[in-house]
Amino acid sequence: MLLSQVKHKGAAAVVARELGSAGRIVKNAQGVYELALEAADQSKPLTDVIREHGLGDSLDLERAYAAGDLLSPIGHPNPANLHLTGTGLTHLGSAATRDAMHKNLAEKDKETLTDSMKIFRMGLEGGKPQPGQIGVQPEWFYKGNGATATGPGEPLMSPGFALDGGEEPEVAGIYVIASNGMPFRIGFTLSNEFSDHVTERMNYLYLAHSKLRPASFGPEIRVGAPPADIRGMSRIKREGKVIWEKPFLSGEANMSHTFANLEHHHFKYRLFRQPGDVHIHMFGTATLSFADGIKAEEGDVFEIECAEFGLPLRNPLKIAKEPAVTVRVL
């Protein structure tokens, strides 16, 4: 089942559909967040809860997308309680991509690159433990909260001080925390883990700075287990023409970690098990245009698509004008 959220008759509505079928409005549903909490607190499958609510009117999702009526597939009433996070060096080709991105490093910076290769090798050796065991922890980073969550079709805002604004096509897990503090996975979605790769390349210790950017996800959530082998396309369009295009791979068949291992090392922290919170956790990529020498420009449109996840994720790049910020003494 695929879930999305749209503007419908002056309010937000949840749309459910099977792949290849038309979408239908879920009756008496405020949002995916509320449906997911209902399912989590009752320990019931989300699909069962949706069937109990029932399906109503049909809705043309592609027409809604074109009209700008598609919303992020999940939100939170308080944006500070939605967390955007991710893991890197989790895919079999990701170390080679990181090498390409850092190819201009000076000799004195080689130690940083070596650390990246070390953590990638650790994942290869210990990222897929046997059931019931805990594997090696991955690289982890924080991106922001609901204030920087960007819906499908909305612009990804690169701050005026940024040195780069580039796409990262990824699969993300979407989670809610039940009232008893247990995390529940709603499903998986496409995501653009938008980052500043020039800043990261200056010094790997700037990785945290480079990740403090908006991220987009959706338009649809795939409920249930994902395919082991996920294959999609990532492209950049400039003035309607494709200037870069490349396939991307995800899924455990193409990863050095299992999803379960990555989830464990995120939710092992009590901080991330606060009742009612929402988590969007991005699982990494081995494909990005920056590694191929592409510099995105304002107005470019990032497009990420994978047939098994429904509609493609599209976002234009926009450069923000940053106000002068001065800390004042009270």
Secondary structure as UniProt FT lines:
FT   STRAND          2..8
FT   TURN            9..10
FT   STRAND          11..17
FT   TURN            19..20
FT   STRAND          23..26
FT   TURN            27..28
FT   HELIX           32..42
FT   HELIX           46..53
FT   STRAND          55..59
FT   HELIX           61..66
FT   TURN            67..68
FT   STRAND          70..71
FT   HELIX           79..81
FT   STRAND          82..88
FT   TURN            92..93
FT   HELIX           94..101
FT   TURN            102..104
FT   HELIX           107..109
FT   HELIX           110..126
FT   TURN            131..132
FT   STRAND          139..145
FT   HELIX           146..148
FT   STRAND          149..150
FT   TURN            152..153
FT   STRAND          156..158
FT   TURN            160..161
FT   STRAND          169..177
FT   TURN            179..180
FT   STRAND          183..192
FT   HELIX           197..202
FT   HELIX           204..206
FT   HELIX           207..211
FT   STRAND          215..217
FT   STRAND          221..223
FT   STRAND          230..238
FT   TURN            239..240
FT   STRAND          241..250
FT   HELIX           252..254
FT   HELIX           259..267
FT   HELIX           270..272
FT   TURN            275..276
FT   STRAND          278..282
FT   HELIX           289..292
FT   TURN            298..299
FT   STRAND          301..305
FT   HELIX           307..309
FT   STRAND          313..319
//
